[in-house]
Amino acid sequence: MKVEYTDSVQHRFALSRKMYCPFCGGHEYEIVEQLKPYTDLAWFIRCPQCGGETEQSPARSLIIKIWKQLKCG
């Protein structure tokens, strides 16, 4: 059976160094909320340049804190 995902994606451009991609140093990132299928861990951040992603989180504010704390390398 094929599973279809519905996501809400917010494209952002990092103005602060803390929000640069920890994987490639890129200045763009996407805040993604998985709408369907429903899950408690619906939020994650993805880099459109390298494809790096955080683990999923239950809240938008928490996932932003996690993204800021990841270190390049």
N, C-alpha and C positions, 0 to 999 in steps of 0.2 A: 504494500500500500504506500502510495506517495504522500509525503507530508509536506504541506505548504506552509511557509512562514510569512507572517506579516509583521514588518518592522516600521517603526517611526524613527527616521534618521534626521538629526540636526547637524548640519555641517558648520564647523567652527574654524576660525583662524586664530592661532595662539598669539596673543599680544604680550603675554608673560612667559619668561623662560621656563617657569615651572610647568607650563602646559605643553611644551614641545614634546614630540614623540620620544619616549625613553628607548625605543628600539632603533630608530634611524635619525633622530634629531629633526624630523620634519615639523613644519609649523602648522600643518592642518591636522584636524582630528574630527571624528564623528561620534556624537553621543547617540547610542542606539537603544531603543526600547522595543523589546519583542512583545507584540500585541497578541499574536496567534501563532501557535497554540499557547495558551496561558501557562505561565510559570511564575513561581515566587521570586525567582532570580531573573528578572526581566531586563535589567540594565547592563550595558557594557560600553566601553569606548574602543574605537577602532581607528587605526591610522590608514587613510586611503592611499598613501604612498607606498608603504611597505607591507601593509596587511596585518601589522601587529595588533593584538587585542589584549584587553584585561580579562580576568575571570569575570563571571557574571555576578551581579549584586542585586539586592532587593530594593535599593534606593538610588536615585540620581545623585544626590549629594554625597553619598558614600563612594560611589564609583569615581567621582571627580577627585575625591581625596586619595583614593588608591592610585589613580593615574599620576597625580602630582608626586606621590612617594616612590614610584618606580624609578629606578636608576638605569641609565644607559650602560650597556655593556653586557 
